[in-house]
Amino acid sequence: MKKEFLIVATAVLCACSGSNTNQEQRSDTLRKELPEDTVVVVKEMTPFTSPDRQFMDVRGNVSKLSVQVSNCDSTWSGKLEHVEWMDKTYTFDQKGVVAFDTKEKIRLSRNDNGQITKKEVYVADLGIYISEEYLYNEQGMLDTMIINGLECHGKKYFTYDSDLECVSSVEPSMGEGEYLYTDAMEYFNIVERDSLGNWTKRRVTTVNKYSQDGKNIEKEEREYRIETREIFYY
């Protein structure tokens, strides 16, 4: 097992339409929100080798994936605050089937193409399962995530570029407190990748928009984080 880790300093962020009319309309909306200081580069991408590796957004014969998340300020160069609870490690067998955290009791449902359509996680304290459901576009990429958590319910939509890399997501939801409606939009900017084309570091900007009537934005907040990945191959 070897680890490939070649840093390529580049910023990639461009959007394309999805697989249906509604998604095309959603993509157009997201595209208007993208930062203007982005650079499009030519890159060679290794193909996905299994439905689970595509679901986890890793190309090639990946054996292990470790993700680490840190919060940061808007300069991207200030002090980072490691968010340990968001760290995740996944392993894949040689056929590309993923294994999630062994400390959790997880049930998976799949479609005829072998894609994960539902993940249920057991909450021991309550004796119940919480779940996420997944819908895919024509290219096999995750299009919609349906969240059925303890306190969080709703849908999250994803937009991809021509290389099938996620560039943005939007999560319309209902907030609590002074402002009733909250739309959370995320923008992903890749800054490092390995020799197989997998991203190993990206910047994520989250824009939270608050409104009482669901139409007129009355408050906007931005959050910034850095995600890094260590990827091992067979």
TIPA-51087 format. One record per residue: residue in three letters; x, y, z of N, C-alpha, C in turn. Coordinates in steps of 0.2 Angstrom, whole numbers. Atoms other than C-alpha are relative to their C-alpha. Example, Ala and Ser with C-alpha at 12.3 -4.5 7.8 and 13.67 -1.06 7.14 Angstrom:
<roros>
<"ALA" <4 -6 0> <62 -22 39> <4 6 0>> <"SER" <-4 -6 -1> <68 -5 36> <-4 5 3>> 
</roros>
This chain:
<roros>
<"MET" <4 -6 0> <0 0 0> <4 6 0>> <"LYS" <-4 -6 1> <7 17 -5> <-4 6 1>> <"LYS" <3 -7 0> <3 35 -2> <2 5 -5>> <"GLU" <-2 -5 5> <3 47 -16> <-2 7 2>> <"PHE" <2 -6 -3> <4 65 -11> <4 5 -3>> <"LEU" <-4 -5 4> <10 78 -24> <-4 6 0>> <"ILE" <4 -7 0> <5 96 -21> <0 3 -6>> <"VAL" <1 -4 6> <-1 105 -36> <-4 7 2>> <"ALA" <3 -6 -2> <-4 123 -31> <-5 3 -6>> <"THR" <5 -3 5> <-20 128 -41> <-7 1 4>> <"ALA" <6 -2 -2> <-37 135 -38> <-5 -2 -5>> <"VAL" <5 2 5> <-52 126 -47> <-7 2 2>> <"LEU" <6 -2 -2> <-69 133 -46> <-5 2 -6>> <"CYS" <5 -2 6> <-82 132 -61> <-6 -4 1>> <"ALA" <6 4 -1> <-100 126 -62> <-2 -2 -7>> <"CYS" <4 2 6> <-110 117 -75> <-7 -3 2>> <"SER" <7 2 -2> <-128 112 -76> <-1 -7 1>> <"GLY" <1 7 -2> <-135 96 -69> <-4 -4 -5>> <"SER" <3 6 5> <-145 81 -76> <-8 2 -1>> <"ASN" <7 -1 2> <-163 89 -76> <-1 7 0>> <"THR" <2 -7 0> <-172 105 -78> <0 4 6>> <"ASN" <0 -3 -7> <-174 109 -60> <7 1 2>> <"GLN" <-7 -1 -2> <-156 106 -57> <4 5 -4>> <"GLU" <-3 -5 4> <-151 117 -72> <-2 7 3>> <"GLN" <2 -6 -3> <-161 131 -64> <4 1 6>> <"ARG" <-4 -1 -6> <-152 128 -47> <7 1 -2>> <"SER" <-7 -1 2> <-135 127 -55> <1 8 -2>> <"ASP" <-1 -7 3> <-138 144 -64> <0 5 6>> <"THR" <1 -5 -6> <-143 152 -47> <7 -1 4>> <"LEU" <-6 0 -3> <-127 145 -39> <6 3 -3>> <"ARG" <-5 -2 4> <-116 150 -53> <1 8 1>> <"LYS" <-1 -7 -1> <-120 168 -50> <3 2 7>> <"GLU" <-2 -1 -6> <-115 166 -32> <8 -1 1>> <"LEU" <-7 2 0> <-97 160 -36> <4 6 0>> <"PRO" <-5 -6 0> <-82 171 -32> <3 1 -7>> <"GLU" <-3 -2 7> <-75 180 -47> <7 -1 -1>> <"ASP" <-7 0 1> <-57 178 -43> <3 -7 0>> <"THR" <-2 7 1> <-56 160 -48> <4 -2 -6>> <"VAL" <-5 2 6> <-44 151 -60> <-2 -7 -2>> <"VAL" <2 6 3> <-49 137 -72> <7 -3 -3>> <"VAL" <-7 3 2> <-34 125 -75> <-2 -7 -4>> <"VAL" <0 6 4> <-32 110 -87> <3 -5 5>> <"LYS" <-3 5 -4> <-29 94 -77> <-3 -7 -2>> <"GLU" <1 7 2> <-29 75 -80> <-3 -3 6>> <"MET" <4 3 -6> <-42 66 -69> <0 -8 -1>> <"THR" <0 7 0> <-40 47 -65> <-7 -2 1>> <"PRO" <7 2 -1> <-57 38 -67> <-2 -3 7>> <"PHE" <2 3 -6> <-67 32 -53> <0 -8 -1>> <"THR" <-1 8 0> <-65 13 -49> <-6 -4 3>> <"SER" <6 4 -3> <-81 9 -39> <-5 5 2>> <"PRO" <6 -5 -2> <-98 17 -34> <2 3 6>> <"ASP" <-1 -3 -7> <-92 19 -16> <6 5 -1>> <"ARG" <-5 -5 0> <-76 28 -21> <-2 6 -4>> <"GLN" <3 -6 4> <-86 39 -33> <-4 4 6>> <"PHE" <4 -3 -5> <-98 42 -18> <5 4 5>> <"MET" <-4 -3 -5> <-83 47 -7> <5 5 -4>> <"ASP" <-4 -4 4> <-75 57 -22> <7 -1 1>> <"VAL" <-7 2 1> <-59 48 -23> <1 -5 -6>> <"ARG" <-1 3 6> <-52 42 -39> <6 -5 0>> <"GLY" <-5 5 0> <-41 27 -43> <-1 -6 6>> <"ASN" <1 6 -4> <-38 11 -32> <1 2 7>> <"VAL" <-1 -3 -7> <-40 20 -15> <-1 -6 5>> <"SER" <1 5 -6> <-37 9 1> <-2 3 6>> <"LYS" <1 -3 -6> <-39 22 14> <-1 8 -1>> <"LEU" <2 -7 0> <-46 40 16> <0 3 6>> <"SER" <1 -3 -6> <-43 51 30> <-1 8 -1>> <"VAL" <2 -7 1> <-51 68 31> <0 4 7>> <"GLN" <-1 -4 -6> <-47 82 43> <-2 7 -1>> <"VAL" <3 -7 2> <-56 99 45> <2 5 6>> <"SER" <-2 -5 -5> <-51 115 53> <-3 7 -2>> <"ASN" <3 -7 1> <-60 132 55> <6 5 -1>> <"CYS" <-5 -5 0> <-51 148 50> <-3 6 -2>> <"ASP" <3 -6 1> <-53 166 47> <0 2 -8>> <"SER" <2 -2 7> <-57 175 30> <7 1 -4>> <"THR" <-7 -2 4> <-38 178 26> <3 -7 -3>> <"TRP" <-3 6 2> <-35 159 24> <7 -1 3>> <"SER" <-7 0 -2> <-18 162 32> <0 1 8>> <"GLY" <0 -1 -7> <-23 165 50> <0 -6 4>> <"LYS" <0 6 -4> <-24 153 65> <-5 -5 -1>> <"LEU" <5 5 1> <-33 137 62> <-2 -3 6>> <"GLU" <3 3 -6> <-44 129 74> <-3 -7 -2>> <"HIS" <2 7 2> <-45 110 72> <-6 -2 3>> <"VAL" <6 2 -3> <-62 103 73> <0 -8 0>> <"GLU" <-2 7 -1> <-58 85 79> <-6 -4 -1>> <"TRP" <6 4 1> <-76 79 79> <-2 -1 -7>> <"MET" <1 1 7> <-77 81 60> <5 -4 -3>> <"ASP" <-5 5 3> <-62 70 57> <-3 -6 -2>> <"LYS" <3 7 1> <-67 54 48> <6 -4 -4>> <"THR" <-5 5 4> <-57 39 41> <-4 -5 -3>> <"TYR" <4 5 4> <-64 27 28> <5 -5 -3>> <"THR" <-4 5 4> <-56 11 21> <-4 -3 -5>> <"PHE" <3 3 6> <-60 2 5> <4 -7 -1>> <"ASP" <-3 6 1> <-57 -16 1> <2 0 -8>> <"GLN" <-3 0 7> <-49 -21 -16> <-6 1 -6>> <"LYS" <5 -1 5> <-66 -21 -25> <-3 7 1>> <"GLY" <2 -7 0> <-69 -3 -19> <-6 1 5>> <"VAL" <5 -1 -4> <-82 -6 -6> <2 3 7>> <"VAL" <-2 -4 -5> <-81 7 8> <-2 -3 7>> <"ALA" <2 2 -7> <-81 3 27> <0 7 4>> <"PHE" <1 -6 -4> <-87 17 38> <3 -1 7>> <"ASP" <-3 0 -6> <-82 21 56> <-3 -7 4>> <"THR" <2 6 -3> <-82 4 65> <-3 1 7>> <"LYS" <3 -1 -6> <-87 12 81> <-7 1 0>> <"GLU" <7 -2 1> <-104 16 74> <-3 -6 -3>> <"LYS" <4 5 3> <-118 4 70> <-3 3 -6>> <"ILE" <2 -4 6> <-122 8 52> <-3 -6 -4>> <"ARG" <3 4 5> <-134 0 40> <0 4 -7>> <"LEU" <0 -3 7> <-133 3 21> <-5 -3 -4>> <"SER" <4 2 5> <-145 2 7> <3 2 -7>> <"ARG" <-3 -2 6> <-140 1 -11> <-5 -1 -6>> <"ASN" <4 1 5> <-148 2 -28> <3 -6 -5>> <"ASP" <-3 5 4> <-145 -10 -43> <7 1 -3>> <"ASN" <-6 -2 2> <-130 -1 -48> <6 0 5>> <"GLY" <-4 1 -6> <-122 -4 -31> <2 7 3>> <"GLN" <-1 -7 -3> <-123 15 -26> <-4 0 7>> <"ILE" <3 -1 -7> <-127 19 -8> <-6 4 -1>> <"THR" <6 -4 0> <-145 25 -7> <-2 3 7>> <"LYS" <2 -2 -7> <-147 26 12> <5 -2 5>> <"LYS" <-4 2 -6> <-136 26 27> <-3 2 6>> <"GLU" <3 0 -6> <-143 23 44> <5 -1 6>> <"VAL" <-5 0 -6> <-133 27 60> <-4 -1 6>> <"TYR" <4 2 -7> <-139 19 77> <2 5 5>> <"VAL" <-1 -4 -6> <-141 31 91> <-1 -4 6>> <"ALA" <1 5 -5> <-138 20 106> <-4 3 6>> <"ASP" <3 -3 -5> <-144 33 119> <-8 0 -1>> <"LEU" <7 -1 1> <-161 34 111> <-3 -6 -3>> <"GLY" <2 6 3> <-162 17 103> <-3 0 -6>> <"ILE" <3 -1 6> <-166 23 86> <5 1 -5>> <"TYR" <-5 -1 5> <-158 25 69> <-2 7 -3>> <"ILE" <0 -6 4> <-155 42 60> <2 -1 -7>> <"SER" <-2 2 6> <-153 42 42> <2 6 -5>> <"GLU" <-1 -5 6> <-147 51 26> <-2 -4 -6>> <"GLU" <2 4 6> <-154 46 9> <4 4 -6>> <"TYR" <-5 -3 6> <-144 49 -8> <-4 -1 -6>> <"LEU" <2 0 7> <-150 53 -25> <6 2 -5>> <"TYR" <-6 -1 4> <-138 53 -40> <-2 3 -7>> <"ASN" <2 -2 7> <-137 62 -57> <3 -5 -5>> <"GLU" <-1 5 6> <-134 54 -74> <8 -2 0>> <"GLN" <-7 2 0> <-115 54 -71> <2 -4 6>> <"GLY" <-2 4 -6> <-116 44 -55> <2 4 6>> <"MET" <-2 -4 -5> <-112 59 -44> <-6 2 5>> <"LEU" <5 -1 -5> <-122 63 -28> <-3 7 -2>> <"ASP" <3 -6 2> <-135 76 -33> <-4 3 6>> <"THR" <5 -3 -5> <-147 77 -18> <2 -5 7>> <"MET" <-1 3 -7> <-144 72 1> <-6 2 4>> <"ILE" <6 -1 -4> <-160 70 11> <2 -2 7>> <"ILE" <-2 1 -7> <-156 72 30> <-6 -1 4>> <"ASN" <5 2 -5> <-167 64 43> <4 -1 7>> <"GLY" <-4 1 -6> <-157 68 59> <-5 1 6>> <"LEU" <4 -1 -6> <-162 71 77> <-3 7 0>> <"GLU" <2 -7 0> <-163 90 75> <0 3 -7>> <"CYS" <-1 -3 7> <-159 93 57> <-4 -5 -5>> <"HIS" <4 3 5> <-171 89 43> <0 4 -6>> <"GLY" <0 -4 6> <-170 94 25> <4 -3 -6>> <"LYS" <-4 3 6> <-161 92 8> <6 5 -1>> <"LYS" <-6 -4 2> <-144 97 2> <1 -2 -7>> <"TYR" <-1 1 7> <-141 99 -17> <8 2 -2>> <"PHE" <-7 -1 2> <-124 98 -25> <1 2 -8>> <"THR" <-1 -2 7> <-117 106 -41> <8 -2 -2>> <"TYR" <-6 3 2> <-102 99 -51> <3 4 -6>> <"ASP" <-3 -2 7> <-90 105 -65> <1 -5 -5>> <"SER" <-1 5 6> <-85 96 -81> <4 -6 2>> <"ASP" <-4 5 -2> <-73 86 -72> <-3 -4 6>> <"LEU" <4 4 -5> <-86 79 -60> <3 2 7>> <"GLU" <-2 -2 -7> <-79 89 -45> <-5 5 3>> <"CYS" <5 -4 -3> <-90 97 -33> <2 7 1>> <"VAL" <-2 -7 -1> <-90 116 -33> <-4 4 4>> <"SER" <5 -4 -4> <-105 121 -23> <-5 -5 2>> <"SER" <6 4 -2> <-119 115 -13> <-5 5 3>> <"VAL" <5 -4 -3> <-135 123 -6> <-5 -4 4>> <"GLU" <4 3 -5> <-145 118 9> <-6 5 3>> <"PRO" <5 -4 -3> <-162 127 11> <-3 -3 6>> <"SER" <2 3 -7> <-168 125 29> <-4 5 4>> <"MET" <3 -4 -4> <-178 132 42> <4 1 7>> <"GLY" <-4 -1 -6> <-168 140 56> <-5 2 6>> <"GLU" <4 -2 -6> <-173 145 74> <2 6 3>> <"GLY" <-2 -7 -3> <-173 161 84> <-3 5 -3>> <"GLU" <2 -6 2> <-174 178 78> <-2 0 -8>> <"TYR" <1 1 7> <-173 173 59> <-3 -7 -1>> <"LEU" <4 6 1> <-185 160 53> <3 -5 -5>> <"TYR" <-3 4 6> <-177 154 36> <7 1 0>> <"THR" <-8 0 1> <-159 150 33> <2 -4 -6>> <"ASP" <-3 3 6> <-151 146 17> <8 -1 1>> <"ALA" <-8 1 -1> <-133 138 19> <3 -2 -7>> <"MET" <-3 1 6> <-123 139 3> <8 -1 1>> <"GLU" <-7 2 -1> <-105 131 2> <3 1 -7>> <"TYR" <-4 -1 6> <-92 135 -11> <7 -4 1>> <"PHE" <-6 4 -1> <-77 123 -13> <5 2 -5>> <"ASN" <-6 -2 4> <-60 129 -20> <6 -4 2>> <"ILE" <-5 4 -1> <-47 116 -22> <7 3 -1>> <"VAL" <-7 -3 1> <-29 121 -19> <6 -5 0>> <"GLU" <-5 5 1> <-19 105 -18> <-3 -6 -2>> <"ARG" <2 7 2> <-21 88 -26> <6 -4 -1>> <"ASP" <-5 5 1> <-11 72 -28> <1 -2 -7>> <"SER" <-1 2 7> <-4 64 -44> <-5 -3 -4>> <"LEU" <6 3 4> <-20 55 -48> <-6 5 -1>> <"GLY" <5 -5 1> <-30 71 -48> <-5 1 6>> <"ASN" <4 0 -6> <-38 68 -31> <2 7 4>> <"TRP" <-2 -6 -4> <-39 84 -20> <2 -2 6>> <"THR" <-3 1 -7> <-29 84 -4> <-1 6 4>> <"LYS" <1 -6 -4> <-33 102 2> <-5 4 -4>> <"ARG" <5 -5 3> <-48 113 -2> <-2 5 5>> <"ARG" <3 -5 -4> <-55 129 5> <-8 0 -1>> <"VAL" <8 1 1> <-74 129 9> <-2 7 3>> <"THR" <4 -6 -2> <-84 146 11> <-7 -2 1>> <"THR" <7 1 -1> <-101 144 19> <-3 7 1>> <"VAL" <4 -6 0> <-113 158 16> <-7 -1 3>> <"ASN" <6 1 -3> <-128 158 28> <-4 6 -1>> <"LYS" <5 -5 1> <-143 169 23> <-6 -1 4>> <"TYR" <5 1 -5> <-156 173 35> <-6 5 -2>> <"SER" <6 -4 2> <-174 179 31> <-6 -2 4>> <"GLN" <6 2 -3> <-190 180 40> <-6 -2 -4>> <"ASP" <5 1 5> <-201 179 25> <2 -5 -5>> <"GLY" <-3 5 5> <-190 167 15> <1 3 -7>> <"LYS" <-1 -4 6> <-188 180 1> <5 5 1>> <"ASN" <-5 -5 -1> <-179 195 7> <5 -1 5>> <"ILE" <-6 1 -4> <-162 193 14> <1 5 5>> <"GLU" <-1 -5 -5> <-160 202 31> <6 0 3>> <"LYS" <-6 1 -3> <-144 195 37> <4 -5 -4>> <"GLU" <-4 5 4> <-129 186 29> <7 -1 4>> <"GLU" <-7 1 -3> <-114 178 38> <4 -5 -4>> <"ARG" <-5 4 3> <-99 169 31> <4 -4 5>> <"GLU" <-4 4 -4> <-89 155 38> <5 -3 -4>> <"TYR" <-6 2 4> <-72 148 32> <3 -6 4>> <"ARG" <-4 6 -2> <-64 131 34> <4 -3 -5>> <"ILE" <-5 3 4> <-50 121 27> <-1 -8 1>> <"GLU" <1 8 0> <-52 102 23> <6 -3 -3>> <"THR" <-6 4 3> <-37 91 20> <-1 -7 0>> <"ARG" <1 7 0> <-36 73 15> <6 -4 -1>> <"GLU" <-6 5 1> <-23 59 16> <-3 -6 -4>> <"ILE" <3 6 5> <-26 46 2> <5 -5 -1>> <"PHE" <-5 6 1> <-18 29 2> <-3 -5 -6>> <"TYR" <2 4 6> <-19 17 -13> <3 -7 0>> <"TYR" <-2 7 0> <-17 -2 -16> <6 0 -5>> 
</roros>
